[in-house]
């Protein structure tokens, strides 16, 4: 059932500075005629302000990845509307970057060629590209590996290349689908601090999918707990931890409290 | 370095043993020369008839190489078309398997009837038997691209041509080489088989296959052996040429070529 209110029709206006706005978004996969369609998202309303870091957490099948794909314009909603800085997702691709779970590097390209891929696709001149790629590699600490091929890199280094590539187009919105899931815990903590440092410098808005409660709490201004069957946002929990967030943040009592609360809520959602 | 030396020594040792065994067999069983010539007689024939031997060698090499090259070009083109739609693949891919299973000896006479004896017919036969492995492997490579890699290109509003040239084709290159490796092995066989039926009409002007039938009819067994030797050398050359190209294009990034490197 879809109800049209003024709010749901005019999300950008109603939310002022909203960078990402979902209004009454539903998404089903499958054949309508065969009545086998599966509802992945049902009536999702969401407004993410500029500069926010929002994590999506929840059991598998609750539509977390679908949310990211909708923002990226890789799939369209069955009903409802999505606005990225007042634009449709298809038109907003230029300001959106996507980091996938595996680094998705092209194995036949060197590190610098991989980082420069998006610039190359948008026909940036060779000189300009080399300049930008060098700066990006510097940013993620991989200048020494510029000429290496992906097979020569560790998992963490591959992810750095992937991050550098995502930054190459100066995104305003960064979508991350469990980017650090394959890394060991120490690297993951390290990456978490670094991604926050990058956000501080560049000021993009983040939508971050994860299965780790600790990671979500550490990174986010808000954690959205999602529930399955059909996928929806069940809880919206603001995280009021001080910045800058460092190793010391993980020692705070409030940090532990958030983890306990969210873990409990998550178990409640899962057992429904 | 020492290991390479010992390996070479072993190979030479095996060859010498075989040659001695060959000569001994002729001596023990008193085999006549038209049945089995001595290694020395074969070597002498190779030297005496070197010019006609190399002549045949190049004719066959040309037929095999042109058939193989055209099959790589056409095979890749067909694979690119197949990669566009699953419907097309489901409908037409079974016929490429048919292409592989039909016995070449059975259709070679037909092709000669249609195309006339000569280089073109032989190249065509080679082309036909090389085509199937190239289509099958390249198609597989083109369609097995990771979905997120495609998404990455779509996020950048990449054109279809960009996705093809910068993603699908390089991704399919290792699979294409598997196809070419298989095809290069059968290309020489295809060319010689074709020549058995349609080598040439003038004596001494045909390729290895034609000369083999000619030598057999004349009971020139020593020359027959020389021809078989030349055919083996040709097969080796094709194999190593493909290996070299594969190494050249893939050794930086792909596992298959790197294994060859470390052996």
Interface residues (C-beta under 8 A of the other chain):
Chain A: X72 X74 X93 X94 X96 X97 X98 X100 X102 X104 X106 X107 X108 X117 X118 X120 X121 X122 X149 X150 X151 X169
Chain B: X146 X148 X149 X151 X152 X153 X154 X155 X156 X157 X158 X162 X166 X167 X170 X171 X173 X252 X253 X254 X255
